[in-house]
Amino acid sequence: MTGSGATVPVQSIKACVVYDSTTGQIHHQHHVLTLVGGREPAEDEIARDALQAVKSRHDPPKGSLQVLHVRHDAMEKEKKYRVDVGKRELILD
């Protein structure tokens, strides 16, 4: 047990984006942080949770959605990204 104000080390941070497979438009960024001693989810589990988060919105996006796993620090704030659907990679929009 940690004391008040103590920090627990991070084991891993994983991320993915949910995007439209035709246009590459990103609809959701999903991050998973696992602390040391925690259970680290598999990529397919992370993808399933990310898709569920998008589909459970009040007005979910239409079209075919895909998941692309990316580095957790791949996207900078204040910049807009999309997925190059041919190469399946993250690019600046």
C-alpha positions as CSV (number, residue, x, y, z in Angstrom):
1,M,0.0,0.0,0.0
2,T,1.3,3.4,-0.9
3,G,1.1,6.4,1.5
4,S,-0.6,9.6,0.9
5,G,0.9,11.5,-2.0
6,A,2.9,8.5,-3.2
7,T,3.0,7.6,-6.8
8,V,2.8,4.2,-8.5
9,P,5.1,3.6,-11.4
10,V,3.6,3.3,-14.9
11,Q,4.1,-0.1,-16.5
12,S,2.8,0.9,-20.0
13,I,0.7,3.4,-21.9
14,K,-1.0,2.1,-25.1
15,A,-3.1,4.0,-27.5
16,C,-5.2,3.6,-30.6
17,V,-7.5,5.7,-32.8
18,V,-10.9,4.8,-34.3
19,Y,-11.2,6.1,-37.8
20,D,-13.5,5.9,-40.9
21,S,-11.9,3.3,-43.2
22,T,-12.9,5.3,-46.3
23,T,-11.9,8.8,-45.4
24,G,-9.4,8.3,-42.7
25,Q,-11.2,10.8,-40.4
26,I,-10.4,10.0,-36.7
27,H,-13.5,9.8,-34.5
28,H,-11.8,8.8,-31.2
29,Q,-8.4,8.6,-29.5
30,H,-8.2,5.8,-26.9
31,H,-5.5,5.6,-24.2
32,V,-4.9,2.8,-21.7
33,L,-2.5,3.3,-18.8
34,T,-1.4,0.3,-16.8
35,L,0.3,0.7,-13.5
36,V,3.0,-1.6,-12.3
37,G,1.3,-4.8,-11.0
38,G,-1.8,-4.2,-13.1
39,R,-3.1,-6.4,-15.9
40,E,-2.0,-5.1,-19.2
41,P,-4.8,-5.5,-21.8
42,A,-4.1,-7.1,-25.2
43,E,-4.4,-5.0,-28.4
44,D,-7.6,-6.7,-29.5
45,E,-9.1,-5.9,-26.1
46,I,-8.1,-2.2,-26.4
47,A,-9.5,-2.1,-29.9
48,R,-12.8,-3.6,-28.8
49,D,-13.1,-1.1,-25.9
50,A,-12.3,1.8,-28.2
51,L,-14.9,0.8,-30.8
52,Q,-17.5,0.3,-28.0
53,A,-16.7,3.9,-26.7
54,V,-17.5,5.3,-30.2
55,K,-20.6,3.2,-30.8
56,S,-22.1,4.1,-27.4
57,R,-22.1,7.8,-28.2
58,H,-25.5,9.6,-28.5
59,D,-24.9,10.1,-32.3
60,P,-22.2,7.6,-33.4
61,P,-20.4,8.1,-36.7
62,K,-21.8,6.3,-39.7
63,G,-19.6,4.2,-42.1
64,S,-17.1,1.5,-41.6
65,L,-14.9,2.0,-38.5
66,Q,-11.4,0.6,-38.1
67,V,-8.8,0.7,-35.3
68,L,-5.2,1.7,-35.7
69,H,-2.8,1.2,-32.8
70,V,-0.3,4.1,-32.4
71,R,2.3,5.2,-29.9
72,H,0.7,6.9,-27.0
73,D,2.6,10.1,-27.7
74,A,2.1,10.0,-31.5
75,M,-0.4,12.9,-31.6
76,E,0.4,16.4,-30.5
77,K,-2.3,18.6,-29.0
78,E,-3.5,21.4,-31.3
79,K,-2.7,19.4,-34.4
80,K,-5.3,17.6,-36.6
81,Y,-4.5,14.1,-37.8
82,R,-6.1,11.5,-40.0
83,V,-5.2,8.0,-41.0
84,D,-3.8,7.3,-44.5
85,V,-6.1,4.4,-45.3
86,G,-3.8,2.9,-47.9
87,K,-0.7,2.8,-45.7
88,R,-2.7,2.5,-42.4
89,E,-0.6,5.1,-40.7
90,L,-1.2,8.3,-38.9
91,I,-0.6,11.6,-40.8
92,L,-1.1,15.3,-40.3
93,D,-4.3,16.5,-41.9
